[in-house]
Amino acid sequence: MGKVLISIKPEYVNEILAGRKKYEYRKVKAKKDNIDKMLIYATAPIKKVVAEAEILNILEDAPDLIWEQTKEYSGISKSLYDKYYENSDIAIAYQLGKIKKYDQPKNLSELGVLHSPQSFIYID
């Protein structure tokens, strides 16, 4: 199965690790169909891959409908969500399952990656 490496701000990584954020929102869906794991890269100041998450489902619908399905475990405010999807017709929500926090966070170079992804990249 496939993996994606996703850049996430540290405050949202903390929400994921605490179990309060079970959905990761994106504007673009991974094109590959076999994605089942998400490697979580915490952006500056951490700049490390800190965890991996099982992807249970990928929801795709109008932003208002996705919010109604995911708000309980969004890990973000409605106003932030609305701002993110402003002028967007489609919202993507990756439903996260089991989270494995790394004891030793990894540098991108350990994964053969040269720079942090703007949104996400595929990892073989």
Beta strands, then each sheet from edge to edge (+ up, - down):
strand 1: 2-8
strand 2: 23-26
strand 3: 35-42
strand 4: 48-61
strand 5: 91-106
strand 6: 120-123
sheet 1: 2+ 5- 4+ 3- 1- 6+
end
